[in-house]
Amino acid sequence: MYHIPVMLTECLDGLQIQPHGVYVDVTFGGGGHSKAILAQLTTGKLFAFDQDDDAEKNAEAISHPGFQFIKANFRDMKRYLKLYGATAVNGILADLGVSSHQFDIPDRGFSTRFDAELDMRMDQNAPLSAKQVINEWSEGDLHKILGMYGEVTNAKTVAAAITAARINQPIDTVNQLKSVLNKYAPRGKENKYYAQVFQAIRIVVNDEMKVLEEWLPQTAEVLAPGGRLVVMSYHSLEDRLVKNYINNGKLFGEAEKDFYGNLIRPLKPISRKPIEASKEELERNSRARSAKLRIAEKI
């Protein structure tokens, strides 16, 4: 069962869909956002990207004549769009992170709720799994990723605990990892702590930050003037990159200005602050809790 897509109305409003326009959903997942976009298109087109086998199966159920599913990582968006002759599009949507569907399938190993093999690959044919990261990466590397991508406060201690535990037996399952973490998790906040650790490992397994860095500059290259970029992120590292790119035209560092003091950037932000889910939505959908939505327009 697929969950309600996060901030669906806000995403659709942000895209300003025209019935004849060309749109891209780079994170198809369960297809919730895609279906809602297609419902507003007549002669328009929608290109949807996902590297997940389950997402591909979901896409097969869509019969809209303007729909094209592309089984690929969205870091290659520009190349694939060119292949399909879509050089200028009217809107691009990204709902970053893991789809609720991936969280809800126990054997994918994304969720801390079920015991399963530690996998966490969004592309099931990718070479690196969570199990390898946990069992083969050095204590120093684990310390670094837990602190950086999971914002785990005692990252150094827990990295040492993981490397000590795996000497006796490999840490292959979700429950094995949780039993190592249990001693170091703040009382009453265990689930949040597990989620932070899992997030860090998942980001590394799927190269998520690098993908985002490669993809963001492509958005300005394929958007038509006046086209919209709508990005939903779920943790501060992602949101910072998106915000920097929209506000400064750069992923890192200060914005550059022209001779007249105007910012040199291909997009302009539509709202100064990110949009967050309404109280009603948060009651319906806990996944919306950490979501931040940013909208930009091609200048």
C-alpha positions in Angstrom: 0.0 0.0 0.0 1.4 3.4 -1.0 1.2 6.3 1.3 -0.2 9.7 0.4 2.5 11.7 -1.3 3.9 14.4 0.9 2.6 18.0 0.3 0.9 17.0 -2.9 -1.2 20.1 -3.3 1.8 22.4 -2.6 3.9 20.5 -5.1 1.3 20.8 -7.9 0.7 24.5 -7.1 4.5 25.0 -7.2 4.8 23.4 -10.6 2.1 25.6 -12.1 1.0 22.8 -14.5 -0.1 23.7 -18.0 -2.1 21.0 -19.8 0.3 21.0 -22.8 3.5 21.3 -20.8 6.5 18.9 -20.4 7.3 17.8 -16.8 9.8 15.6 -15.1 9.3 13.6 -11.9 12.8 12.5 -10.9 11.7 10.3 -8.0 8.7 8.3 -9.2 8.5 5.8 -6.3 4.9 4.8 -5.8 3.8 7.2 -8.6 1.7 9.4 -6.3 3.0 12.7 -7.5 3.3 11.5 -11.1 -0.4 10.4 -11.3 -1.5 13.8 -9.9 0.6 15.6 -12.6 -0.8 13.3 -15.4 -4.3 14.0 -14.3 -3.8 17.7 -15.2 -2.1 17.0 -18.6 -4.0 16.8 -22.0 -1.4 16.8 -24.8 1.5 17.4 -22.3 4.2 14.9 -21.4 5.7 13.6 -18.1 9.0 11.8 -17.9 9.5 9.9 -14.7 12.8 8.6 -13.3 13.4 5.8 -10.8 16.1 3.1 -10.5 14.0 0.8 -8.3 12.5 -2.5 -9.7 9.3 -2.0 -7.7 8.9 1.6 -9.1 9.2 0.2 -12.6 6.3 -2.3 -11.9 4.2 0.6 -10.6 4.9 2.6 -13.7 3.6 -0.3 -15.9 0.1 0.3 -14.5 0.0 3.8 -15.9 -1.6 4.1 -19.4 -1.5 7.9 -20.0 -0.3 8.5 -23.6 2.0 11.4 -22.4 3.8 9.2 -19.8 7.3 7.9 -20.2 9.1 6.0 -17.5 12.9 6.0 -17.5 14.6 3.3 -15.3 17.7 5.3 -14.3 19.2 7.3 -11.5 18.2 11.0 -11.9 21.9 12.0 -11.8 21.6 11.3 -15.6 18.5 13.3 -16.1 19.8 15.7 -18.8 21.3 12.9 -20.8 18.1 10.8 -20.9 15.9 13.8 -21.6 18.1 14.7 -24.6 17.7 11.1 -25.8 13.9 11.6 -25.7 14.1 15.0 -27.4 13.0 16.9 -24.3 15.5 19.8 -24.3 13.3 22.4 -22.5 10.8 21.4 -19.8 8.2 23.4 -17.9 8.7 21.8 -14.5 10.9 19.4 -12.5 9.8 17.7 -9.3 12.0 15.9 -6.8 10.9 14.2 -3.6 14.3 13.2 -2.2 15.1 10.3 0.2 13.4 7.0 0.4 9.9 6.4 -0.9 7.4 5.3 1.8 7.0 2.1 -0.2 10.7 1.2 0.2 10.3 1.9 3.9 7.3 -0.4 4.1 8.8 -3.5 2.5 10.6 -5.3 5.3 13.2 -7.2 3.2 14.6 -4.0 1.7 16.3 -3.2 5.0 15.5 0.5 5.0 13.3 0.5 8.0 14.2 0.0 11.7 10.7 -1.4 12.3 11.3 -4.8 10.7 14.1 -7.4 11.0 15.7 -8.0 7.6 19.0 -8.2 5.9 20.9 -4.9 5.9 20.5 -3.9 2.3 19.2 -0.3 1.7 19.9 -0.2 -2.0 17.5 1.9 -4.0 18.9 0.2 -7.1 18.7 -3.5 -6.3 21.6 -4.2 -8.7 24.0 -1.7 -7.2 27.2 -3.2 -5.9 27.3 -1.6 -2.4 24.9 -2.7 0.4 24.4 -1.5 4.0 25.8 -4.8 5.2 29.1 -4.1 3.5 29.4 -0.6 4.9 28.7 -1.9 8.4 31.1 -4.9 8.2 33.9 -3.7 5.9 34.3 0.1 6.4 36.9 1.3 8.8 36.1 2.7 12.2 37.2 6.2 11.0 35.0 6.1 8.0 32.0 4.9 10.0 32.6 7.7 12.5 32.7 10.3 9.7 29.5 9.2 8.0 27.5 8.8 11.2 28.5 12.3 12.3 28.1 13.9 8.9 25.0 12.2 7.4 23.2 11.0 10.5 24.2 13.9 12.8 24.7 11.2 15.5 26.1 13.0 18.6 28.2 10.0 19.9 29.3 8.9 16.4 32.9 8.1 17.5 31.8 5.9 20.3 29.2 4.0 18.2 31.6 3.5 15.3 34.0 1.9 17.8 31.2 -0.3 19.1 30.2 -1.5 15.6 33.8 -2.4 14.7 34.3 -4.2 18.0 31.0 -6.2 17.6 31.7 -7.3 14.1 34.9 -9.1 15.1 32.9 -11.8 16.9 30.2 -12.1 14.2 29.2 -10.2 11.1 26.4 -7.6 11.6 24.0 -8.8 8.8 20.5 -7.9 10.0 18.6 -4.8 11.2 18.1 -6.4 14.6 21.8 -7.3 15.0 22.7 -3.6 14.3 20.0 -2.3 16.6 21.3 -4.5 19.5 24.7 -3.0 19.1 23.2 0.5 19.0 20.8 0.0 21.9 23.4 0.6 24.6 24.3 4.1 23.1 20.8 5.3 22.2 19.3 8.0 24.5 16.6 6.5 26.7 13.1 7.1 25.3 14.5 8.3 22.0 15.8 5.0 20.7 13.8 5.0 17.5 14.9 8.4 16.5 18.5 7.4 17.2 18.2 4.2 15.1 16.7 6.3 12.3 19.7 8.7 12.3 22.2 5.9 12.1 20.2 4.2 9.3 19.9 7.5 7.4 23.7 7.9 7.4 24.2 4.4 6.1 21.5 4.7 3.4 22.9 8.0 2.1 26.3 6.4 1.6 24.9 3.2 0.1 23.0 5.2 -2.5 25.5 8.0 -2.9 22.6 10.4 -2.3 24.6 13.6 -1.7 26.7 13.2 -4.7 23.7 12.5 -6.9 22.1 15.7 -5.6 25.2 17.7 -6.4 25.4 16.3 -9.9 21.7 16.8 -10.6 20.9 20.3 -9.3 23.0 22.2 -11.9 21.2 20.1 -14.7 17.8 21.5 -13.6 18.7 25.0 -14.8 20.0 23.6 -18.0 16.8 21.8 -19.0 14.2 24.1 -17.6 12.6 26.5 -20.1 12.5 30.2 -19.1 9.6 30.5 -16.5 9.8 26.8 -15.8 9.6 25.6 -12.2 11.8 23.5 -9.9 10.1 21.9 -6.9 12.2 20.0 -4.5 11.3 18.3 -1.2 14.0 17.3 1.1 14.0 15.5 4.5 17.3 16.4 6.2 19.3 19.6 6.6 22.2 18.5 4.4 20.0 18.1 1.4 18.0 21.2 2.1 21.2 23.3 2.4 22.4 22.2 -1.0 19.0 22.9 -2.6 18.7 26.3 -0.9 22.3 27.3 -1.9 21.7 26.3 -5.5 18.4 28.2 -5.7 19.5 31.3 -3.9 23.2 31.6 -5.0 23.3 29.6 -8.3 26.1 27.6 -6.6 26.2 24.5 -4.4 28.9 25.8 -2.2 30.4 29.2 -1.3 29.1 32.7 -1.8 26.9 34.0 -4.6 28.6 35.9 -7.4 27.3 39.3 -8.5 27.5 41.1 -11.9 28.9 44.6 -12.5 25.6 46.1 -11.3 25.4 44.1 -8.1 22.8 41.7 -9.4 23.1 38.0 -8.3 24.3 35.7 -11.0 22.0 32.8 -10.8 19.9 30.8 -13.2 16.9 30.4 -10.9 15.1 32.6 -8.5 13.4 31.4 -5.3 9.6 31.7 -5.2 9.4 31.8 -1.4 12.1 33.0 1.0 11.5 30.2 3.5 10.8 26.5 2.7 7.2 25.4 2.8 6.4 22.9 5.5 3.4 20.5 5.9 0.2 21.7 7.5 -0.9 20.5 10.9 -3.7 18.4 9.3 -1.2 16.7 7.0 1.2 16.0 9.9 -1.7 14.2 11.7 -2.4 12.1 8.6 1.2 11.5 7.4 4.1 11.3 9.8 6.6 11.2 6.9 5.8 14.9 6.2 7.2 15.9 9.6 10.8 16.7 8.4 9.9 17.7 4.9 11.0 21.1 3.5 9.7 22.2 0.1 11.5 24.7 -2.0 10.3 26.2 -5.2 12.3 28.1 -7.8 11.7 29.6 -11.3 14.1 29.7 -14.2 15.0 33.3 -14.9 
